[in-house]
Amino acid sequence: MKLLEPVRIGRHLLKNRIVMAPLARARGDERRAPKDIVGTYYSQRATAGLIVTEACHVSPTSATRARATANHDAHQTLAWKQVVDAVHAAGGVIFQQIYHVGRKSLLSGMPNGQVPVAPSAIAAYGGIMKEDGLEEFPVPRALALHEIAPIVEDHRQAVRRAGEAGFDGVEILAGNGFLIDQFLRDSTNKRTDSYGGSKENRARFLFEVVDAAIAELGADRVGVRLSPHFRADHIDDSDPVGTFSYVVSELDRRGIAFIHLLEGTSYDNSGDIPLYQRLVKKPSAGGGGAGPRSGEPFLAPILRPLFRGALILNSGYTRDSAEQAVRSGAADAISFGRLYISNPDLPERFRLNAPLTEPDTATYYTNGPEGYIDYPSLGDRVAQVPAA
Ligand SMILES: Cc1cc2nc3c(=O)[nH]c(=O)nc-3n(C[C@H](O)[C@H](O)[C@H](O)COP(=O)(O)O)c2cc1C
């Protein structure tokens, strides 16, 4: 299988083209540092060519579900270092995904009763399912012009901390309706200053973050995740082709290692992520989903020629469709999300065409080891067979 062949992505020669997609799993401690089981979980998955961690908050003002992880203080960085050491000891390559959730912060999680911030004061549709029910996203406060540079600086510090923890690189989450995406797309960015209006202005925040990351780690250790078709919280853009062609061309000019494009057909956030639970309409009804709406083109074929770095595609891929995408040259690598929750040895299972385990959605965010580090590898199964 070509999917199992090595590929160079930026500075790293990866042993295969199978990427573990970022998966928030809420296994942090009360100070948003990864618990011990996080190192076990990622090292169990170290046979992936590349692991991209769960999205990690860059600032206390980025606050979603309790026990989500972050990397903005020394306690968290130290805990991440242990995770990275465990993955490296197991032979893995691991990038930290970083983000600020902007308008998708919860009031209950904000320090000192602050109101979440965003490019414009437009609330995200939906909320986060908590033990006591759904907490809706609040109406955010529009950032003043002078408040933007400090948030770029938060990202820079997080990248520096990722380097200190030993991560092989960072992936900047510029999709999924979070802060950078809120700046990029014109339904959530109504600013009239140098960060709003034209696509060049809306992309300014992204490029300031990317340039800071490059200055810290080097372009060949920086990746960016984009999701041009993501509309689950009613974020949208009137010209996705124009906006994202420009973004990708500029990322190409900067020579970053990879673009990770969430552009599938079969992944509907509303079914899987309690973040959007119940309130999100199905793609057919005009919301949700990670694929283009009818009449809108898939962007990967349009964006691919604009970018000379590696293209990682995601969403809804199977062993066979991933192999096909890599063989056809549509992608350099494919990332897998849900399959990686329940199949720690995914490359080996693909190699053998072995059966795959289904993930248990009930334990996605339950903070403990159940449904996290107890999915067996094929080898574990064999070891459990009693001797004849
Ligand atoms: C439980 C869960 C948590 C997720 N957390 C993140 C995240 O932290 N960052 C991110 O960019 N995407 C996140 N995603 C989206 C996945 O990375 C991926 O895009 C999605 O699962 C579709 O890929 P798949 O069809 O291979 O599962 C999450 C998805 C799930 C199911």
The ligand as a MOL file (V3000), in Angstrom:
LIG
                    3D

  0  0  0     0  0            999 V3000
M  V30 BEGIN CTAB
M  V30 COUNTS 31 33 0 0 0
M  V30 BEGIN ATOM
M  V30 1 C -14.2110 13.4170 19.5490 0
M  V30 2 C -13.7050 14.3480 18.4810 0
M  V30 3 C -12.8740 15.3930 18.8200 0
M  V30 4 C -12.3530 16.2520 17.8440 0
M  V30 5 N -11.4710 17.2340 18.1990 0
M  V30 6 C -10.8630 17.9690 17.2570 0
M  V30 7 C -9.8220 18.8850 17.5990 0
M  V30 8 O -9.4230 19.0140 18.7600 0
M  V30 9 N -9.2720 19.6280 16.6000 0
M  V30 10 C -9.6770 19.5000 15.2950 0
M  V30 11 O -9.1360 20.2020 14.4250 0
M  V30 12 N -10.6280 18.6130 14.9400 0
M  V30 13 C -11.2050 17.8390 15.8840 0
M  V30 14 N -12.1160 16.8850 15.5100 0
M  V30 15 C -12.3470 16.6080 14.0790 0
M  V30 16 C -11.4130 15.4590 13.6250 0
M  V30 17 O -10.0550 15.8660 13.6230 0
M  V30 18 C -11.7480 14.9910 12.2010 0
M  V30 19 O -11.7330 16.1150 11.3500 0
M  V30 20 C -13.1070 14.3040 12.1240 0
M  V30 21 O -13.2240 13.2880 13.0930 0
M  V30 22 C -13.3610 13.7330 10.7270 0
M  V30 23 O -12.3730 12.7600 10.4240 0
M  V30 24 P -12.7910 11.1850 10.4380 0
M  V30 25 O -13.8980 11.0410 9.4470 0
M  V30 26 O -11.5530 10.4520 10.0620 0
M  V30 27 O -13.2800 10.8900 11.8380 0
M  V30 28 C -12.6960 16.0460 16.4800 0
M  V30 29 C -13.5490 15.0020 16.1400 0
M  V30 30 C -14.0520 14.1520 17.1070 0
M  V30 31 C -14.9390 12.9980 16.6980 0
M  V30 END ATOM
M  V30 BEGIN BOND
M  V30 1 1 1 2
M  V30 2 1 2 3
M  V30 3 2 2 30
M  V30 4 2 3 4
M  V30 5 1 4 5
M  V30 6 1 4 28
M  V30 7 2 5 6
M  V30 8 1 6 7
M  V30 9 1 6 13
M  V30 10 2 7 8
M  V30 11 1 7 9
M  V30 12 1 9 10
M  V30 13 2 10 11
M  V30 14 1 10 12
M  V30 15 2 12 13
M  V30 16 1 13 14
M  V30 17 1 14 15
M  V30 18 1 14 28
M  V30 19 1 15 16
M  V30 20 1 16 17
M  V30 21 1 16 18
M  V30 22 1 18 19
M  V30 23 1 18 20
M  V30 24 1 20 21
M  V30 25 1 20 22
M  V30 26 1 22 23
M  V30 27 1 23 24
M  V30 28 2 24 25
M  V30 29 1 24 26
M  V30 30 1 24 27
M  V30 31 2 28 29
M  V30 32 1 29 30
M  V30 33 1 30 31
M  V30 END BOND
M  V30 END CTAB
M  END
